[in-house]
Amino acid sequence: MKQIPETGVSKEVIMKELRQMKSLDFDWKAGRVPSYTYFVDDETLDIQREAYGEYIAENGLGAGRAFKSLERMTDDIKSMALSLFNAPTGAGASFTSGGTESVLMAVKTARDLTRYTRGEPDGRYNIVACETAHPCLDKAGQLLGVDVKRTPHTADFRADPALMRASIDEGTMMLFASAPNYPFGTFDPIGDIGALAEELKLRLHVDGCWGGFLSPFAERLGYPIPNWDFRVPGVSSLSADIHKFGYAAKGASLVLYRNAEDQEHERFSFSGWPRGTYSTPTFLGTKAGGAVASAWSVMQFLGMNGYLRAAKLTMDATMQLIEGLNAIPDIYCLTPNGESNLISFATSDPKLDIYAVADRLEERGWLRGRMRDPKAIQQGVNPAHLPVVDEYLAAVREAINFVRRSAADAPVAYDEHSY
Ligand SMILES: Cc1ncc(COP(=O)(O)O)c(C=O)c1O
């Protein structure tokens, strides 16, 4: 069993070992990783790193008391995002550690607000969502005692408002829609789902965790992005991750509410201990000050122009990949529409095992995501993928040839891998 060393190790030795360990990883900067990392350029990465380092010790739990600067930066970040997502006057937001926490807080707020308005302190409710919703919704449901009802997607991989309507019952408190969903990168019909929420007086949360900081810029570039934010009347809350296409260091996301008063139900407060009242706006206690400082600094550094430039690189890479993949015999992309930067491709050849293609790509250094239904290779695209489009397409062709040759020798059964 490894133990804390008796005597401390020198910085040189530690850094050498860190770099050695890093060499075991897939090369995300060279576009080999399908999600997890979001790289626009070295300059932005330096700002991210330096700002995080500057606030390495500061704690968001003390924002406003010990750290007025963190409070100011958090307020600026929320305000910039409320404006980006077309929030009306009276809207509010909370800074969280990631998409999962943002969705968790939206569900807690909806649950506690519903308990309050229905006068049911222990009320148990449900949320209706399409099956393509991110599993962080179910994680929130499990933690908060809220049921999640998933409805099948349409043939073009979107939520079906008619099926959602049919799943609503007296226990339903909220509808949940994705903009876009992670498996297919398609937008749910948020206008129709918003109208349903208004008609039945239900809340609607729109999960823009993946695309929140990409879609507004892709829309300005002319891509067919449907309305998904507070411009849609029935939307009560939104989530958007700054640590994805906002290019901030990890640990930065937002949950935004049309009515800031709803946030009373988001807050946790407790007084039953000797130390007095302990109260936090979101899930975390101690919060990385560096995540706030990096998000604030990168937003200042990139500006609207920088985000437009990053969105162009991302969408150029996406469209080139879709075109290149569709040109490979027996390969087709499931959603060739440019609504987002998520791509998945399948094969029309029943004898070609697409997971075996993914395994071969991974042997050659390209980490791939696997879709279960339909069986496909899936990835998110970021600017790091643009310089390697041709190299990647050549690797896909090689992997297909390799799998066909190996299958002719000895067929192997391949399992799906998680995420
Ligand atoms: C649509 C969507 N929602 C939520 C999440 C969860 O975000 P996080 O991993 O930051 O918790 C993701 C992550 O990819 C996502 O794509």
The ligand as a Tripos MOL2 file, in Angstrom:
@<TRIPOS>MOLECULE
LIG
   16    16     1     0     0
SMALL
NO_CHARGES

@<TRIPOS>ATOM
      1 C1        -25.9800   18.1060  -21.6740 C.3       1 LIG1
      2 C2        -25.1300   17.9330  -20.4450 C.ar      1 LIG1
      3 N1        -25.6570   18.1520  -19.2300 N.ar      1 LIG1
      4 C3        -24.9380   18.0090  -18.0980 C.ar      1 LIG1
      5 C4        -23.6200   17.6090  -18.1450 C.ar      1 LIG1
      6 C5        -22.8530   17.3960  -16.8590 C.3       1 LIG1
      7 O1        -21.8090   18.3280  -16.7360 O.3       1 LIG1
      8 P1        -20.5530   18.0800  -15.7540 P.3       1 LIG1
      9 O2        -19.8090   16.9000  -16.2850 O.co2     1 LIG1
     10 O3        -19.8020   19.3850  -15.8360 O.co2     1 LIG1
     11 O4        -21.0670   17.8340  -14.3920 O.co2     1 LIG1
     12 C6        -23.0280   17.3650  -19.3980 C.ar      1 LIG1
     13 C7        -21.6410   16.9040  -19.5080 C.2       1 LIG1
     14 O5        -21.1430   16.5780  -20.5620 O.2       1 LIG1
     15 C8        -23.8030   17.5270  -20.5730 C.ar      1 LIG1
     16 O6        -23.2900   17.2960  -21.7980 O.3       1 LIG1
@<TRIPOS>BOND
     1     1     2 1
     2     2     3 ar
     3     2    15 ar
     4     3     4 ar
     5     4     5 ar
     6     5     6 1
     7     5    12 ar
     8     6     7 1
     9     7     8 1
    10     8     9 2
    11     8    10 1
    12     8    11 1
    13    12    13 1
    14    12    15 ar
    15    13    14 2
    16    15    16 1
@<TRIPOS>SUBSTRUCTURE
     1 LIG1         1 GROUP 0 **** ****
